[in-house]
Amino acid sequence: MTDAEQTLRDFLDKILDEKNYKPREIKIKAIPTDGGNYTSVLFIVNVSSPNRDELKLFAKVGCVGENLRLQMNADWLYGNERFVYTELVKIYKDIEDELNIPNEYKYLFPQFYGCKEDRGKETVVLENLTESGYKTFDRFKSMDWEHASAGVENLAKFHALSFAFAKYHPEEYNELTLDLKFKITFDETQQNDFAKEMWEKMINASLQILKEDQRKAVGRVLVESQSNFTKYNNPIGNPVIVHGDYRMSNLLFRKQDDTLQAITVDYQTVYAGTPVCDLIYFIALGSDEEFRKQYYDKLLDHYYTKLEEALKRFSVDPLEAYPKTKFNSDLKEMLPYAVLLGVTVLPVVTVDAASAPKVDGDADGSSFIMAPNEQYAERFRGLINDLCKWGAI
């Protein structure tokens, strides 16, 4: 039995004792992450007990080794997820209930069973959504319209809750968002020599696959981003609680009544920022050039339309909270963020399972410097082509 499984078994005993699942049988199965998750070992759990409903659970147990804990700020990542499930979920559900939001329009969180915060043994236990018909999307494929539109509608609901929180509980919201900062940075003023060397290698690997006439322009954007990385993770104007890692690997999808539903399953990177950054993140990391050619403008309009609808359900005026002119200006200012994502995150999204970075044991950040594969090269070139076309480079 692995240390992670033993950690989980010990914690499950505590949860199940409190729920009076006695006697009980617990079956635990580790599931591969295949490059889709880097901070946790994943498990599915089935719990049976006489005269009780069988529990179908999903669990995450932290696995980041000591070397990478500081470089990734893993304490912040694990703490964020605890905050969401133990505090933010209740705040958002109370707001929806107070305003009588119909169930069909409520934002869905996985059912939460408990979390353990011991350092090195951080554990979260949730419902197993696959038992309810939810499925993952192949991270190697570009999003299609059905999944993309469901994803941005889900994102719009999440952002709308933040605006409602700010309207109805302003003091609590202001206090919370003051402390809810993004705490992973590539800012050169905060990097040690090792981190700077890593950054340079990542830039060089990405630039080498571009056309010669694009390298200088992209390199200039990357240098500017490094010296002002926090620009993309700080709010422009009033802060909104954003997801921070909103991509296909962190969503599950289910067809119900001919409508595709999306649900988010990872909340380790929430912070107070600018909502368009989540949207840029989703599109830049989940789509290819052909998809964006057909649907980029339509997807932006779809997000804003769904945000307007969600805000109105909360009796929040979109013209006061987030007018379309503000959305458009934020998008224009933040679009270069996609270049940074293309260098730092897209390699991880497109890496095959066998080449995925290691994070446990004595692994360090150098494992995230990967030779660009063919899919990454195609996706990154396409992203840069579009950013040039849109005037972001």
Protein Blocks (a to p, Z undefined) as FASTA:
>chain_A
ZZklmmmmmmmmmmmmmnopacdddddddddfklpackbccdddddddehiacddddddd
dfbdfklmmmnommlmmmmmmmmmmmmmmmmmmmmmmnopafklpccddddfbdcfbehi
accddddfklnopacddfkbccdfklmmmmmmmmmmmmmmmmmmmmmmmmlmmmmmmmmc
cfbdfbfklccfklmmmmmmmmmmmmmmpcfklmmmmmmmmmmmmmmmmmmmccehjadd
dehlacfklcccddeehiacdddfbfflgccddfklmmmmmmmmmccfklmmmmmmmmmm
mmmmmmmmmmmmnopafklmopfklmmmmmmmmmmmmmmmmmmmmmmmmpcfklpccfeh
jbcfklmpccddfklmmmmmmmmmmmmmnopZZ
